[in-house]
Amino acid sequence: FTKRMKAVNKAFDNFFEKIIDEHLQSKDEYRTKDFVDVMVGIMGSAESQYRIERSNIKAIIL
């Protein structure tokens, strides 16, 4: 049971990492921004009063 749980965790983590990376690499200004884009923008902003990291984004997506 634990092996399957760890395998599912790794699969989800890889999936969410891919989503975040795709949003970080996206340069299309004409694409409609979604919630992940907003969170990635907060993550990359030094002037934001909120601190958000990749792990926070993955938890919110889940």
mmCIF file of the N, C-alpha and C atoms, coordinates in Angstrom:
data_MODEL
# 
_entry.id   MODEL 
# 
loop_
_atom_site.group_PDB 
_atom_site.id 
_atom_site.type_symbol 
_atom_site.label_atom_id 
_atom_site.label_alt_id 
_atom_site.label_comp_id 
_atom_site.label_asym_id 
_atom_site.label_entity_id 
_atom_site.label_seq_id 
_atom_site.pdbx_PDB_ins_code 
_atom_site.Cartn_x 
_atom_site.Cartn_y 
_atom_site.Cartn_z 
_atom_site.occupancy 
_atom_site.B_iso_or_equiv 
_atom_site.pdbx_formal_charge 
_atom_site.auth_seq_id 
_atom_site.auth_comp_id 
_atom_site.auth_asym_id 
_atom_site.auth_atom_id 
_atom_site.pdbx_PDB_model_num 
ATOM 1   N N  . PHE A 1 1  ? 0.820  -1.196 0.000   1.00 0.00 ? 1  PHE A N  1 
ATOM 2   C CA . PHE A 1 1  ? 0.000  0.000  0.000   1.00 0.00 ? 1  PHE A CA 1 
ATOM 3   C C  . PHE A 1 1  ? 0.864  1.259  0.000   1.00 0.00 ? 1  PHE A C  1 
ATOM 4   N N  . THR A 1 2  ? 1.920  1.264  0.806   1.00 0.00 ? 2  THR A N  1 
ATOM 5   C CA . THR A 1 2  ? 2.798  2.429  0.901   1.00 0.00 ? 2  THR A CA 1 
ATOM 6   C C  . THR A 1 2  ? 3.527  2.685  -0.412  1.00 0.00 ? 2  THR A C  1 
ATOM 7   N N  . LYS A 1 3  ? 3.945  1.613  -1.094  1.00 0.00 ? 3  LYS A N  1 
ATOM 8   C CA . LYS A 1 3  ? 4.625  1.772  -2.381  1.00 0.00 ? 3  LYS A CA 1 
ATOM 9   C C  . LYS A 1 3  ? 3.710  2.442  -3.399  1.00 0.00 ? 3  LYS A C  1 
ATOM 10  N N  . ARG A 1 4  ? 2.467  2.000  -3.450  1.00 0.00 ? 4  ARG A N  1 
ATOM 11  C CA . ARG A 1 4  ? 1.512  2.600  -4.392  1.00 0.00 ? 4  ARG A CA 1 
ATOM 12  C C  . ARG A 1 4  ? 1.245  4.055  -4.047  1.00 0.00 ? 4  ARG A C  1 
ATOM 13  N N  . MET A 1 5  ? 1.144  4.342  -2.763  1.00 0.00 ? 5  MET A N  1 
ATOM 14  C CA . MET A 1 5  ? 0.893  5.707  -2.323  1.00 0.00 ? 5  MET A CA 1 
ATOM 15  C C  . MET A 1 5  ? 2.059  6.619  -2.723  1.00 0.00 ? 5  MET A C  1 
ATOM 16  N N  . LYS A 1 6  ? 3.277  6.152  -2.547  1.00 0.00 ? 6  LYS A N  1 
ATOM 17  C CA . LYS A 1 6  ? 4.448  6.938  -2.936  1.00 0.00 ? 6  LYS A CA 1 
ATOM 18  C C  . LYS A 1 6  ? 4.518  7.106  -4.449  1.00 0.00 ? 6  LYS A C  1 
ATOM 19  N N  . ALA A 1 7  ? 4.135  6.073  -5.191  1.00 0.00 ? 7  ALA A N  1 
ATOM 20  C CA . ALA A 1 7  ? 4.144  6.160  -6.651  1.00 0.00 ? 7  ALA A CA 1 
ATOM 21  C C  . ALA A 1 7  ? 3.118  7.175  -7.142  1.00 0.00 ? 7  ALA A C  1 
ATOM 22  N N  . VAL A 1 8  ? 1.936  7.169  -6.543  1.00 0.00 ? 8  VAL A N  1 
ATOM 23  C CA . VAL A 1 8  ? 0.896  8.137  -6.916  1.00 0.00 ? 8  VAL A CA 1 
ATOM 24  C C  . VAL A 1 8  ? 1.344  9.547  -6.549  1.00 0.00 ? 8  VAL A C  1 
ATOM 25  N N  . ASN A 1 9  ? 1.959  9.705  -5.382  1.00 0.00 ? 9  ASN A N  1 
ATOM 26  C CA . ASN A 1 9  ? 2.469  11.008 -4.957  1.00 0.00 ? 9  ASN A CA 1 
ATOM 27  C C  . ASN A 1 9  ? 3.499  11.537 -5.952  1.00 0.00 ? 9  ASN A C  1 
ATOM 28  N N  . LYS A 1 10 ? 4.406  10.681 -6.378  1.00 0.00 ? 10 LYS A N  1 
ATOM 29  C CA . LYS A 1 10 ? 5.439  11.091 -7.337  1.00 0.00 ? 10 LYS A CA 1 
ATOM 30  C C  . LYS A 1 10 ? 4.813  11.463 -8.675  1.00 0.00 ? 10 LYS A C  1 
ATOM 31  N N  . ALA A 1 11 ? 3.825  10.697 -9.118  1.00 0.00 ? 11 ALA A N  1 
ATOM 32  C CA . ALA A 1 11 ? 3.161  10.994 -10.388 1.00 0.00 ? 11 ALA A CA 1 
ATOM 33  C C  . ALA A 1 11 ? 2.453  12.346 -10.335 1.00 0.00 ? 11 ALA A C  1 
ATOM 34  N N  . PHE A 1 12 ? 1.737  12.609 -9.252  1.00 0.00 ? 12 PHE A N  1 
ATOM 35  C CA . PHE A 1 12 ? 1.058  13.899 -9.098  1.00 0.00 ? 12 PHE A CA 1 
ATOM 36  C C  . PHE A 1 12 ? 2.066  15.041 -9.025  1.00 0.00 ? 12 PHE A C  1 
ATOM 37  N N  . ASP A 1 13 ? 3.147  14.838 -8.273  1.00 0.00 ? 13 ASP A N  1 
ATOM 38  C CA . ASP A 1 13 ? 4.161  15.878 -8.136  1.00 0.00 ? 13 ASP A CA 1 
ATOM 39  C C  . ASP A 1 13 ? 4.775  16.212 -9.493  1.00 0.00 ? 13 ASP A C  1 
ATOM 40  N N  . ASN A 1 14 ? 5.106  15.198 -10.275 1.00 0.00 ? 14 ASN A N  1 
ATOM 41  C CA . ASN A 1 14 ? 5.660  15.423 -11.614 1.00 0.00 ? 14 ASN A CA 1 
ATOM 42  C C  . ASN A 1 14 ? 4.665  16.152 -12.509 1.00 0.00 ? 14 ASN A C  1 
ATOM 43  N N  . PHE A 1 15 ? 3.399  15.778 -12.429 1.00 0.00 ? 15 PHE A N  1 
ATOM 44  C CA . PHE A 1 15 ? 2.352  16.417 -13.225 1.00 0.00 ? 15 PHE A CA 1 
ATOM 45  C C  . PHE A 1 15 ? 2.226  17.896 -12.872 1.00 0.00 ? 15 PHE A C  1 
ATOM 46  N N  . PHE A 1 16 ? 2.187  18.207 -11.573 1.00 0.00 ? 16 PHE A N  1 
ATOM 47  C CA . PHE A 1 16 ? 2.056  19.599 -11.143 1.00 0.00 ? 16 PHE A CA 1 
ATOM 48  C C  . PHE A 1 16 ? 3.303  20.411 -11.473 1.00 0.00 ? 16 PHE A C  1 
ATOM 49  N N  . GLU A 1 17 ? 4.484  19.799 -11.368 1.00 0.00 ? 17 GLU A N  1 
ATOM 50  C CA . GLU A 1 17 ? 5.721  20.485 -11.761 1.00 0.00 ? 17 GLU A CA 1 
ATOM 51  C C  . GLU A 1 17 ? 5.674  20.857 -13.240 1.00 0.00 ? 17 GLU A C  1 
ATOM 52  N N  . LYS A 1 18 ? 5.173  19.934 -14.056 1.00 0.00 ? 18 LYS A N  1 
ATOM 53  C CA . LYS A 1 18 ? 5.072  20.197 -15.494 1.00 0.00 ? 18 LYS A CA 1 
ATOM 54  C C  . LYS A 1 18 ? 4.120  21.365 -15.761 1.00 0.00 ? 18 LYS A C  1 
ATOM 55  N N  . ILE A 1 19 ? 2.996  21.404 -15.063 1.00 0.00 ? 19 ILE A N  1 
ATOM 56  C CA . ILE A 1 19 ? 2.037  22.501 -15.231 1.00 0.00 ? 19 ILE A CA 1 
ATOM 57  C C  . ILE A 1 19 ? 2.689  23.830 -14.864 1.00 0.00 ? 19 ILE A C  1 
ATOM 58  N N  . ILE A 1 20 ? 3.375  23.873 -13.733 1.00 0.00 ? 20 ILE A N  1 
ATOM 59  C CA . ILE A 1 20 ? 4.021  25.115 -13.289 1.00 0.00 ? 20 ILE A CA 1 
ATOM 60  C C  . ILE A 1 20 ? 5.103  25.530 -14.278 1.00 0.00 ? 20 ILE A C  1 
ATOM 61  N N  . ASP A 1 21 ? 5.926  24.580 -14.731 1.00 0.00 ? 21 ASP A N  1 
ATOM 62  C CA . ASP A 1 21 ? 6.981  24.895 -15.698 1.00 0.00 ? 21 ASP A CA 1 
ATOM 63  C C  . ASP A 1 21 ? 6.410  25.429 -17.006 1.00 0.00 ? 21 ASP A C  1 
ATOM 64  N N  . GLU A 1 22 ? 5.317  24.833 -17.480 1.00 0.00 ? 22 GLU A N  1 
ATOM 65  C CA . GLU A 1 22 ? 4.686  25.310 -18.712 1.00 0.00 ? 22 GLU A CA 1 
ATOM 66  C C  . GLU A 1 22 ? 4.197  26.747 -18.556 1.00 0.00 ? 22 GLU A C  1 
ATOM 67  N N  . HIS A 1 23 ? 3.655  27.078 -17.401 1.00 0.00 ? 23 HIS A N  1 
ATOM 68  C CA . HIS A 1 23 ? 3.178  28.443 -17.170 1.00 0.00 ? 23 HIS A CA 1 
ATOM 69  C C  . HIS A 1 23 ? 4.345  29.422 -17.029 1.00 0.00 ? 23 HIS A C  1 
ATOM 70  N N  . LEU A 1 24 ? 5.450  28.974 -16.460 1.00 0.00 ? 24 LEU A N  1 
ATOM 71  C CA . LEU A 1 24 ? 6.628  29.832 -16.342 1.00 0.00 ? 24 LEU A CA 1 
ATOM 72  C C  . LEU A 1 24 ? 7.246  30.119 -17.708 1.00 0.00 ? 24 LEU A C  1 
ATOM 73  N N  . GLN A 1 25 ? 7.215  29.138 -18.607 1.00 0.00 ? 25 GLN A N  1 
ATOM 74  C CA . GLN A 1 25 ? 7.836  29.283 -19.920 1.00 0.00 ? 25 GLN A CA 1 
ATOM 75  C C  . GLN A 1 25 ? 6.928  29.946 -20.939 1.00 0.00 ? 25 GLN A C  1 
ATOM 76  N N  . SER A 1 26 ? 5.654  30.041 -20.648 1.00 0.00 ? 26 SER A N  1 
ATOM 77  C CA . SER A 1 26 ? 4.695  30.605 -21.595 1.00 0.00 ? 26 SER A CA 1 
ATOM 78  C C  . SER A 1 26 ? 4.959  32.089 -21.789 1.00 0.00 ? 26 SER A C  1 
ATOM 79  N N  . LYS A 1 27 ? 5.140  32.490 -23.039 1.00 0.00 ? 27 LYS A N  1 
ATOM 80  C CA . LYS A 1 27 ? 5.406  33.892 -23.363 1.00 0.00 ? 27 LYS A CA 1 
ATOM 81  C C  . LYS A 1 27 ? 4.259  34.513 -24.155 1.00 0.00 ? 27 LYS A C  1 
ATOM 82  N N  . ASP A 1 28 ? 3.183  33.773 -24.347 1.00 0.00 ? 28 ASP A N  1 
ATOM 83  C CA . ASP A 1 28 ? 2.063  34.246 -25.163 1.00 0.00 ? 28 ASP A CA 1 
ATOM 84  C C  . ASP A 1 28 ? 1.273  35.307 -24.402 1.00 0.00 ? 28 ASP A C  1 
ATOM 85  N N  . GLU A 1 29 ? 1.450  36.563 -24.803 1.00 0.00 ? 29 GLU A N  1 
ATOM 86  C CA . GLU A 1 29 ? 0.778  37.674 -24.125 1.00 0.00 ? 29 GLU A CA 1 
ATOM 87  C C  . GLU A 1 29 ? -0.718 37.706 -24.412 1.00 0.00 ? 29 GLU A C  1 
ATOM 88  N N  . TYR A 1 30 ? -1.136 37.083 -25.497 1.00 0.00 ? 30 TYR A N  1 
ATOM 89  C CA . TYR A 1 30 ? -2.534 37.148 -25.921 1.00 0.00 ? 30 TYR A CA 1 
ATOM 90  C C  . TYR A 1 30 ? -3.381 36.022 -25.335 1.00 0.00 ? 30 TYR A C  1 
ATOM 91  N N  . ARG A 1 31 ? -2.720 35.079 -24.660 1.00 0.00 ? 31 ARG A N  1 
ATOM 92  C CA . ARG A 1 31 ? -3.440 33.969 -24.046 1.00 0.00 ? 31 ARG A CA 1 
ATOM 93  C C  . ARG A 1 31 ? -4.133 34.470 -22.786 1.00 0.00 ? 31 ARG A C  1 
ATOM 94  N N  . THR A 1 32 ? -5.332 33.984 -22.548 1.00 0.00 ? 32 THR A N  1 
ATOM 95  C CA . THR A 1 32 ? -6.060 34.354 -21.339 1.00 0.00 ? 32 THR A CA 1 
ATOM 96  C C  . THR A 1 32 ? -5.350 33.759 -20.127 1.00 0.00 ? 32 THR A C  1 
ATOM 97  N N  . LYS A 1 33 ? -5.088 34.586 -19.134 1.00 0.00 ? 33 LYS A N  1 
ATOM 98  C CA . LYS A 1 33 ? -4.404 34.111 -17.929 1.00 0.00 ? 33 LYS A CA 1 
ATOM 99  C C  . LYS A 1 33 ? -5.376 33.334 -17.052 1.00 0.00 ? 33 LYS A C  1 
ATOM 100 N N  . ASP A 1 34 ? -4.877 32.252 -16.477 1.00 0.00 ? 34 ASP A N  1 
ATOM 101 C CA . ASP A 1 34 ? -5.693 31.459 -15.569 1.00 0.00 ? 34 ASP A CA 1 
ATOM 102 C C  . ASP A 1 34 ? -5.137 31.579 -14.145 1.00 0.00 ? 34 ASP A C  1 
ATOM 103 N N  . PHE A 1 35 ? -5.721 30.822 -13.243 1.00 0.00 ? 35 PHE A N  1 
ATOM 104 C CA . PHE A 1 35 ? -5.364 30.916 -11.827 1.00 0.00 ? 35 PHE A CA 1 
ATOM 105 C C  . PHE A 1 35 ? -3.904 30.545 -11.582 1.00 0.00 ? 35 PHE A C  1 
ATOM 106 N N  . VAL A 1 36 ? -3.399 29.562 -12.322 1.00 0.00 ? 36 VAL A N  1 
ATOM 107 C CA . VAL A 1 36 ? -1.999 29.162 -12.156 1.00 0.00 ? 36 VAL A CA 1 
ATOM 108 C C  . VAL A 1 36 ? -1.080 30.306 -12.587 1.00 0.00 ? 36 VAL A C  1 
ATOM 109 N N  . ASP A 1 37 ? -1.433 31.012 -13.665 1.00 0.00 ? 37 ASP A N  1 
ATOM 110 C CA . ASP A 1 37 ? -0.644 32.169 -14.093 1.00 0.00 ? 37 ASP A CA 1 
ATOM 111 C C  . ASP A 1 37 ? -0.584 33.227 -12.997 1.00 0.00 ? 37 ASP A C  1 
ATOM 112 N N  . VAL A 1 38 ? -1.702 33.460 -12.341 1.00 0.00 ? 38 VAL A N  1 
ATOM 113 C CA . VAL A 1 38 ? -1.751 34.452 -11.261 1.00 0.00 ? 38 VAL A CA 1 
ATOM 114 C C  . VAL A 1 38 ? -0.834 34.026 -10.117 1.00 0.00 ? 38 VAL A C  1 
ATOM 115 N N  . MET A 1 39 ? -0.909 32.755 -9.725  1.00 0.00 ? 39 MET A N  1 
ATOM 116 C CA . MET A 1 39 ? -0.071 32.275 -8.622  1.00 0.00 ? 39 MET A CA 1 
ATOM 117 C C  . MET A 1 39 ? 1.411  32.306 -8.989  1.00 0.00 ? 39 MET A C  1 
ATOM 118 N N  . VAL A 1 40 ? 1.742  31.944 -10.236 1.00 0.00 ? 40 VAL A N  1 
ATOM 119 C CA . VAL A 1 40 ? 3.133  31.995 -10.689 1.00 0.00 ? 40 VAL A CA 1 
ATOM 120 C C  . VAL A 1 40 ? 3.622  33.441 -10.697 1.00 0.00 ? 40 VAL A C  1 
ATOM 121 N N  . GLY A 1 41 ? 2.749  34.373 -11.066 1.00 0.00 ? 41 GLY A N  1 
ATOM 122 C CA . GLY A 1 41 ? 3.107  35.786 -11.033 1.00 0.00 ? 41 GLY A CA 1 
ATOM 123 C C  . GLY A 1 41 ? 3.404  36.262 -9.627  1.00 0.00 ? 41 GLY A C  1 
ATOM 124 N N  . ILE A 1 42 ? 2.618  35.811 -8.670  1.00 0.00 ? 42 ILE A N  1 
ATOM 125 C CA . ILE A 1 42 ? 2.868  36.170 -7.267  1.00 0.00 ? 42 ILE A CA 1 
ATOM 126 C C  . ILE A 1 42 ? 4.182  35.548 -6.801  1.00 0.00 ? 42 ILE A C  1 
ATOM 127 N N  . MET A 1 43 ? 4.444  34.313 -7.232  1.00 0.00 ? 43 MET A N  1 
ATOM 128 C CA . MET A 1 43 ? 5.668  33.624 -6.838  1.00 0.00 ? 43 MET A CA 1 
ATOM 129 C C  . MET A 1 43 ? 6.895  34.390 -7.334  1.00 0.00 ? 43 MET A C  1 
ATOM 130 N N  . GLY A 1 44 ? 6.817  34.943 -8.532  1.00 0.00 ? 44 GLY A N  1 
ATOM 131 C CA . GLY A 1 44 ? 7.968  35.625 -9.111  1.00 0.00 ? 44 GLY A CA 1 
ATOM 132 C C  . GLY A 1 44 ? 8.066  37.092 -8.771  1.00 0.00 ? 44 GLY A C  1 
ATOM 133 N N  . SER A 1 45 ? 7.123  37.622 -8.027  1.00 0.00 ? 45 SER A N  1 
ATOM 134 C CA . SER A 1 45 ? 7.100  39.048 -7.727  1.00 0.00 ? 45 SER A CA 1 
ATOM 135 C C  . SER A 1 45 ? 7.792  39.348 -6.401  1.00 0.00 ? 45 SER A C  1 
ATOM 136 N N  . ALA A 1 46 ? 8.782  40.223 -6.455  1.00 0.00 ? 46 ALA A N  1 
ATOM 137 C CA . ALA A 1 46 ? 9.490  40.613 -5.233  1.00 0.00 ? 46 ALA A CA 1 
ATOM 138 C C  . ALA A 1 46 ? 8.707  41.655 -4.452  1.00 0.00 ? 46 ALA A C  1 
ATOM 139 N N  . GLU A 1 47 ? 7.813  42.355 -5.123  1.00 0.00 ? 47 GLU A N  1 
ATOM 140 C CA . GLU A 1 47 ? 7.082  43.432 -4.463  1.00 0.00 ? 47 GLU A CA 1 
ATOM 141 C C  . GLU A 1 47 ? 5.775  42.986 -3.829  1.00 0.00 ? 47 GLU A C  1 
ATOM 142 N N  . SER A 1 48 ? 5.412  41.729 -3.985  1.00 0.00 ? 48 SER A N  1 
ATOM 143 C CA . SER A 1 48 ? 4.178  41.222 -3.393  1.00 0.00 ? 48 SER A CA 1 
ATOM 144 C C  . SER A 1 48 ? 4.354  41.044 -1.886  1.00 0.00 ? 48 SER A C  1 
ATOM 145 N N  . GLN A 1 49 ? 3.306  41.333 -1.144  1.00 0.00 ? 49 GLN A N  1 
ATOM 146 C CA . GLN A 1 49 ? 3.380  41.143 0.308   1.00 0.00 ? 49 GLN A CA 1 
ATOM 147 C C  . GLN A 1 49 ? 3.197  39.680 0.691   1.00 0.00 ? 49 GLN A C  1 
ATOM 148 N N  . TYR A 1 50 ? 2.771  38.851 -0.255  1.00 0.00 ? 50 TYR A N  1 
ATOM 149 C CA . TYR A 1 50 ? 2.564  37.430 0.002   1.00 0.00 ? 50 TYR A CA 1 
ATOM 150 C C  . TYR A 1 50 ? 3.729  36.638 -0.558  1.00 0.00 ? 50 TYR A C  1 
ATOM 151 N N  . ARG A 1 51 ? 4.138  35.612 0.144   1.00 0.00 ? 51 ARG A N  1 
ATOM 152 C CA . ARG A 1 51 ? 5.192  34.717 -0.314  1.00 0.00 ? 51 ARG A CA 1 
ATOM 153 C C  . ARG A 1 51 ? 4.535  33.397 -0.690  1.00 0.00 ? 51 ARG A C  1 
ATOM 154 N N  . ILE A 1 52 ? 4.742  32.989 -1.913  1.00 0.00 ? 52 ILE A N  1 
ATOM 155 C CA . ILE A 1 52 ? 4.185  31.719 -2.381  1.00 0.00 ? 52 ILE A CA 1 
ATOM 156 C C  . ILE A 1 52 ? 5.298  30.965 -3.098  1.00 0.00 ? 52 ILE A C  1 
ATOM 157 N N  . GLU A 1 53 ? 5.357  29.674 -2.869  1.00 0.00 ? 53 GLU A N  1 
ATOM 158 C CA . GLU A 1 53 ? 6.384  28.835 -3.463  1.00 0.00 ? 53 GLU A CA 1 
ATOM 159 C C  . GLU A 1 53 ? 5.723  27.755 -4.306  1.00 0.00 ? 53 GLU A C  1 
ATOM 160 N N  . ARG A 1 54 ? 6.545  27.014 -5.017  1.00 0.00 ? 54 ARG A N  1 
ATOM 161 C CA . ARG A 1 54 ? 6.034  25.946 -5.879  1.00 0.00 ? 54 ARG A CA 1 
ATOM 162 C C  . ARG A 1 54 ? 5.179  24.960 -5.085  1.00 0.00 ? 54 ARG A C  1 
ATOM 163 N N  . SER A 1 55 ? 5.627  24.615 -3.899  1.00 0.00 ? 55 SER A N  1 
ATOM 164 C CA . SER A 1 55 ? 4.881  23.642 -3.090  1.00 0.00 ? 55 SER A CA 1 
ATOM 165 C C  . SER A 1 55 ? 3.498  24.178 -2.723  1.00 0.00 ? 55 SER A C  1 
ATOM 166 N N  . ASN A 1 56 ? 3.398  25.497 -2.496  1.00 0.00 ? 56 ASN A N  1 
ATOM 167 C CA . ASN A 1 56 ? 2.098  26.103 -2.208  1.00 0.00 ? 56 ASN A CA 1 
ATOM 168 C C  . ASN A 1 56 ? 1.181  26.015 -3.423  1.00 0.00 ? 56 ASN A C  1 
ATOM 169 N N  . ILE A 1 57 ? 1.730  26.294 -4.593  1.00 0.00 ? 57 ILE A N  1 
ATOM 170 C CA . ILE A 1 57 ? 0.928  26.232 -5.822  1.00 0.00 ? 57 ILE A CA 1 
ATOM 171 C C  . ILE A 1 57 ? 0.439  24.807 -6.053  1.00 0.00 ? 57 ILE A C  1 
ATOM 172 N N  . LYS A 1 58 ? 1.323  23.830 -5.864  1.00 0.00 ? 58 LYS A N  1 
ATOM 173 C CA . LYS A 1 58 ? 0.923  22.432 -6.054  1.00 0.00 ? 58 LYS A CA 1 
ATOM 174 C C  . LYS A 1 58 ? -0.176 22.033 -5.077  1.00 0.00 ? 58 LYS A C  1 
ATOM 175 N N  . ALA A 1 59 ? -0.081 22.477 -3.850  1.00 0.00 ? 59 ALA A N  1 
ATOM 176 C CA . ALA A 1 59 ? -1.108 22.148 -2.850  1.00 0.00 ? 59 ALA A CA 1 
ATOM 177 C C  . ALA A 1 59 ? -2.445 22.781 -3.211  1.00 0.00 ? 59 ALA A C  1 
ATOM 178 N N  . ILE A 1 60 ? -2.423 24.007 -3.705  1.00 0.00 ? 60 ILE A N  1 
ATOM 179 C CA . ILE A 1 60 ? -3.667 24.683 -4.087  1.00 0.00 ? 60 ILE A CA 1 
ATOM 180 C C  . ILE A 1 60 ? -4.297 24.005 -5.296  1.00 0.00 ? 60 ILE A C  1 
ATOM 181 N N  . ILE A 1 61 ? -3.479 23.613 -6.271  1.00 0.00 ? 61 ILE A N  1 
ATOM 182 C CA . ILE A 1 61 ? -4.004 22.928 -7.459  1.00 0.00 ? 61 ILE A CA 1 
ATOM 183 C C  . ILE A 1 61 ? -4.653 21.607 -7.067  1.00 0.00 ? 61 ILE A C  1 
ATOM 184 N N  . LEU A 1 62 ? -4.023 20.904 -6.132  1.00 0.00 ? 62 LEU A N  1 
ATOM 185 C CA . LEU A 1 62 ? -4.533 19.591 -5.721  1.00 0.00 ? 62 LEU A CA 1 
ATOM 186 C C  . LEU A 1 62 ? -5.898 19.736 -5.117  1.00 0.00 ? 62 LEU A C  1 
# 
